[in-house]
Amino acid sequence: VIRDYYRDYYRSLPPGLAKKGKIPPGHAYKMRRNQGVPPDVAWQYLPSDVERRLSHLPDGYARIVIGADVAIMNTRTRVVVDLLEDLHD
């Protein structure tokens, strides 16, 4: 569901806008499983229309987006427990 959403979203944009939101390699924070997200790294929740189509997460967990990656993060510890990488490609 998540991969389909981003693939369809970026296909629908004109070529210049599709590339505009991408972050150059080496400039983005790289999430890793079982590691914490530092407090200074900005993240967003997964869009609600996508979240509604996915299974419910246990309390204390959220799906987040950082750059081109989507992760499940423990909101108390900020540790990434699962990760989908490079979804904007």
N, CA, C and O of each residue as an XYZ file, in Angstrom:
356
protein
N       0.832     -1.187      0.000
C       0.000      0.000      0.000
C       0.879      1.254      0.000
O       0.626      2.191     -0.757
N       1.909      1.270      0.847
C       2.781      2.439      0.953
C       3.570      2.647     -0.341
O       3.618      3.759     -0.869
N       4.180      1.594     -0.844
C       4.947      1.717     -2.100
C       4.050      2.158     -3.253
O       4.452      3.001     -4.055
N       2.847      1.605     -3.349
C       1.918      1.997     -4.406
C       1.549      3.468     -4.303
O       1.491      4.163     -5.317
N       1.301      3.947     -3.097
C       0.937      5.346     -2.886
C       2.038      6.270     -3.411
O       1.760      7.193     -4.176
N       3.277      6.027     -3.007
C       4.367      6.912     -3.428
C       4.677      6.767     -4.914
O       4.992      7.757     -5.573
N       4.596      5.565     -5.448
C       4.830      5.381     -6.881
C       3.787      6.160     -7.682
O       4.140      6.882     -8.614
N       2.521      6.023     -7.335
C       1.453      6.726     -8.046
C       1.544      8.235     -7.847
O       1.310      9.003     -8.780
N       1.878      8.655     -6.648
C       1.974     10.084     -6.350
C       3.056     10.744     -7.202
O       2.815     11.782     -7.819
N       4.220     10.158     -7.237
C       5.317     10.774     -7.982
C       5.166     10.623     -9.490
O       5.702     11.442    -10.237
N       4.462      9.616     -9.956
C       4.170      9.492    -11.391
C       3.227     10.580    -11.852
O       3.291     11.003    -13.007
N       2.350     11.045    -10.972
C       1.345     12.029    -11.352
C       1.898     13.450    -11.425
O       1.237     14.340    -11.960
N       3.094     13.675    -10.896
C       3.688     15.013    -10.920
C       4.423     15.265    -12.233
O       4.958     14.330    -12.829
N       4.455     16.530    -12.695
C       5.302     16.856    -13.844
C       6.760     16.550    -13.504
O       7.135     16.624    -12.334
N       7.594     16.207    -14.491
C       8.975     15.788    -14.225
C       9.769     16.725    -13.319
O      10.495     16.248    -12.446
N       9.658     18.033    -13.495
C      10.412     18.974    -12.658
C       9.992     18.932    -11.204
O      10.839     19.007    -10.314
N       8.692     18.814    -10.945
C       8.208     18.755     -9.566
C       8.514     17.417     -8.915
O       8.745     17.363     -7.707
N       8.521     16.354     -9.673
C       8.813     15.037     -9.112
C      10.217     15.011     -8.524
O      10.442     14.367     -7.500
N      11.162     15.698     -9.152
C      12.535     15.724     -8.654
C      12.746     16.775     -7.576
O      13.677     16.659     -6.779
N      11.905     17.793     -7.537
C      12.082     18.923     -6.629
C      12.117     18.506     -5.162
O      12.908     19.048     -4.391
N      11.275     17.552     -4.762
C      11.199     17.152     -3.369
C      12.296     16.211     -2.917
O      12.400     15.922     -1.725
N      13.118     15.724     -3.832
C      14.161     14.771     -3.471
C      15.340     15.477     -2.831
O      15.674     16.605     -3.192
N      15.958     14.812     -1.889
C      17.115     15.351     -1.179
C      18.360     14.731     -1.783
O      18.399     13.518     -1.990
N      19.387     15.536     -2.075
C      20.605     14.971     -2.657
C      21.220     13.902     -1.761
O      21.148     14.013     -0.537
N      21.826     12.866     -2.348
C      22.458     11.814     -1.538
C      23.482     12.420     -0.583
O      24.234     13.323     -0.948
N      23.496     11.911      0.635
C      24.445     12.393      1.622
C      23.949     13.557      2.462
O      24.565     13.889      3.475
N      22.834     14.191      2.059
C      22.317     15.330      2.809
C      21.148     14.972      3.711
O      20.748     15.783      4.547
N      20.604     13.806      3.564
C      19.445     13.402      4.349
C      19.875     12.492      5.498
O      20.868     11.770      5.403
N      19.109     12.543      6.577
C      19.340     11.622      7.691
C      18.999     10.219      7.213
O      17.965     10.025      6.573
N      19.834      9.250      7.506
C      19.618      7.861      7.095
C      19.088      7.063      8.277
O      19.811      6.819      9.244
N      17.825      6.658      8.199
C      17.245      5.843      9.264
C      17.777      4.428      9.185
O      18.099      3.933      8.105
N      17.867      3.783     10.332
C      18.291      2.396     10.405
C      17.424      1.676     11.442
O      17.027      2.253     12.454
N      17.144      0.400     11.161
C      16.386     -0.409     12.126
C      17.143     -0.495     13.442
O      18.372     -0.538     13.473
N      16.384     -0.520     14.518
C      16.902     -0.685     15.880
C      17.803      0.461     16.330
O      18.574      0.305     17.276
N      17.712      1.612     15.660
C      18.441      2.802     16.095
C      17.442      3.928     16.322
O      16.381      3.972     15.701
N      17.795      4.823     17.210
C      16.923      5.942     17.532
C      16.992      7.055     16.497
O      17.994      7.222     15.802
N      15.905      7.810     16.413
C      15.865      8.999     15.573
C      16.231     10.182     16.471
O      15.529     10.448     17.447
N      17.314     10.894     16.160
C      17.731     12.020     16.999
C      16.642     13.087     17.104
O      15.862     13.268     16.168
N      16.583     13.788     18.222
C      15.540     14.803     18.423
C      15.568     15.936     17.396
O      14.538     16.562     17.144
N      16.719     16.204     16.808
C      16.810     17.315     15.853
C      16.416     16.918     14.428
O      16.429     17.763     13.532
N      16.069     15.655     14.205
C      15.650     15.202     12.869
C      14.139     15.383     12.737
O      13.361     14.847     13.526
N      13.743     16.151     11.722
C      12.317     16.405     11.484
C      11.682     15.215     10.777
O      12.256     14.658      9.841
N      10.512     14.838     11.227
C       9.767     13.756     10.592
C       8.308     14.150     10.520
O       7.859     15.070     11.205
N       7.562     13.427      9.667
C       6.130     13.630      9.522
C       5.433     12.290      9.677
O       6.023     11.235      9.448
N       4.172     12.351     10.067
C       3.368     11.133     10.072
C       3.074     10.725      8.636
O       3.021     11.573      7.746
N       2.885      9.435      8.409
C       2.448      8.933      7.114
C       1.100      9.585      6.790
O       0.286      9.756      7.697
N       0.833      9.957      5.526
C      -0.451     10.584      5.197
C      -1.628      9.745      5.705
O      -1.620      8.517      5.617
N      -2.623     10.429      6.232
C      -3.750      9.732      6.861
C      -4.519      8.843      5.891
O      -5.038      7.803      6.296
N      -4.605      9.234      4.604
C      -5.327      8.376      3.653
C      -4.601      7.057      3.415
O      -5.237      6.063      3.062
N      -3.293      7.028      3.598
C      -2.524      5.782      3.490
C      -2.641      5.005      4.799
O      -2.857      3.793      4.797
N      -2.498      5.708      5.900
C      -2.555      5.076      7.233
C      -3.874      4.321      7.428
O      -3.881      3.228      7.994
N      -4.962      4.882      6.973
C      -6.290      4.240      7.129
C      -6.368      2.892      6.427
O      -7.152      2.034      6.831
N      -5.569      2.691      5.383
C      -5.612      1.440      4.607
C      -4.688      0.368      5.172
O      -4.647     -0.746      4.651
N      -3.951      0.686      6.225
C      -2.997     -0.253      6.812
C      -3.525     -0.788      8.136
O      -4.466     -0.241      8.711
N      -2.908     -1.858      8.608
C      -3.312     -2.421      9.889
C      -2.983     -1.449     11.021
O      -2.039     -0.664     10.938
N      -3.775     -1.524     12.063
C      -3.597     -0.649     13.225
C      -2.313     -1.030     13.961
O      -2.032     -2.212     14.160
N      -1.545     -0.032     14.360
C      -0.330     -0.279     15.146
C      -0.665     -0.271     16.631
O      -1.626      0.378     17.043
N       0.114     -0.983     17.438
C      -0.094     -0.934     18.893
C       0.135      0.485     19.414
O       0.833      1.280     18.785
N      -0.454      0.792     20.557
C      -0.224      2.088     21.188
C       1.273      2.300     21.384
O       2.000      1.369     21.730
N       1.720      3.519     21.161
C       3.124      3.841     21.348
C       3.968      3.688     20.094
O       5.184      3.878     20.142
N       3.343      3.347     18.968
C       4.067      3.210     17.703
C       3.386      4.077     16.648
O       2.170      4.264     16.673
N       4.185      4.602     15.726
C       3.652      5.433     14.646
C       4.455      5.193     13.379
O       5.648      4.892     13.423
N       3.774      5.332     12.255
C       4.465      5.293     10.958
C       4.904      6.714     10.643
O       4.100      7.645     10.678
N       6.181      6.872     10.337
C       6.725      8.198     10.084
C       7.440      8.239      8.738
O       7.837      7.208      8.195
N       7.595      9.446      8.216
C       8.291      9.674      6.951
C       9.451     10.623      7.223
O       9.272     11.694      7.802
N      10.646     10.214      6.796
C      11.825     11.079      6.815
C      12.459     10.949      5.441
O      12.934      9.878      5.063
N      12.461     12.047      4.699
C      13.020     12.008      3.349
C      12.259     11.028      2.485
O      11.045     11.150      2.321
N      12.965     10.052      1.930
C      12.355      9.054      1.048
C      12.078      7.738      1.765
O      11.792      6.731      1.118
N      12.159      7.734      3.087
C      11.980      6.512      3.875
C      10.722      6.604      4.738
O      10.341      7.683      5.193
N      10.087      5.453      4.953
C       8.951      5.342      5.864
C       9.320      4.300      6.902
O       9.834      3.233      6.564
N       9.059      4.607      8.169
C       9.429      3.691      9.245
C       8.303      3.569     10.254
O       7.410      4.414     10.324
N       8.366      2.496     11.035
C       7.543      2.377     12.236
C       8.474      2.704     13.392
O       9.519      2.076     13.567
N       8.077      3.698     14.177
C       8.913      4.173     15.274
C       8.173      4.030     16.597
O       6.974      4.293     16.682
N       8.902      3.609     17.629
C       8.377      3.622     18.986
C       8.384      5.083     19.415
O       9.449      5.697     19.482
N       7.225      5.649     19.704
C       7.145      7.076     19.990
C       7.745      7.457     21.341
O       8.083      8.623     21.548
N       7.883      6.527     22.248
C       8.483      6.828     23.550
C      10.003      6.824     23.467
O      10.658      7.721     23.998
N      10.568      5.811     22.799
C      12.026      5.689     22.725
C      12.609      6.291     21.450
O      13.816      6.516     21.367
N      11.755      6.553     20.450
C      12.148      7.064     19.130
C      13.028      6.069     18.363
O      13.793      6.469     17.485
N      12.924      4.777     18.689
C      13.681      3.728     18.012
C      12.867      3.214     16.823
O      11.671      2.952     16.945
N      13.531      3.074     15.671
C      12.912      2.555     14.452
C      12.852      1.032     14.557
O      13.877      0.378     14.753
N      11.642      0.468     14.426
C      11.494     -0.982     14.533
C      11.286     -1.661     13.178
O      11.501     -2.866     13.048
N      10.867     -0.887     12.166
C      10.737     -1.424     10.813
C      10.918     -0.274      9.839
O      10.693      0.886     10.185
N      11.333     -0.606      8.595
C      11.745      0.452      7.680
C      11.525      0.069      6.225
O      11.848     -1.047      5.818
N      10.977      0.989      5.442
C      10.906      0.899      3.983
C      11.768      2.038      3.448
O      11.529      3.202      3.771
N      12.768      1.710      2.633
C      13.718      2.733      2.188
C      13.486      3.142      0.735
O      12.996      2.360     -0.080
N      13.853      4.391      0.431
C      13.891      4.942     -0.923
C      12.579      4.787     -1.688
O      12.562      4.251     -2.796
N      11.497      5.252     -1.105
C      10.186      5.112     -1.734
C       9.919      6.114     -2.840
O       8.990      5.919     -3.623
N      10.692      7.168     -2.929
C      10.436      8.198     -3.941
C      11.082      7.871     -5.268
O      10.918      8.627     -6.225
N      11.812      6.768     -5.361
C      12.474      6.418     -6.620
C      11.549      5.693     -7.549
O      11.947      5.325     -8.654
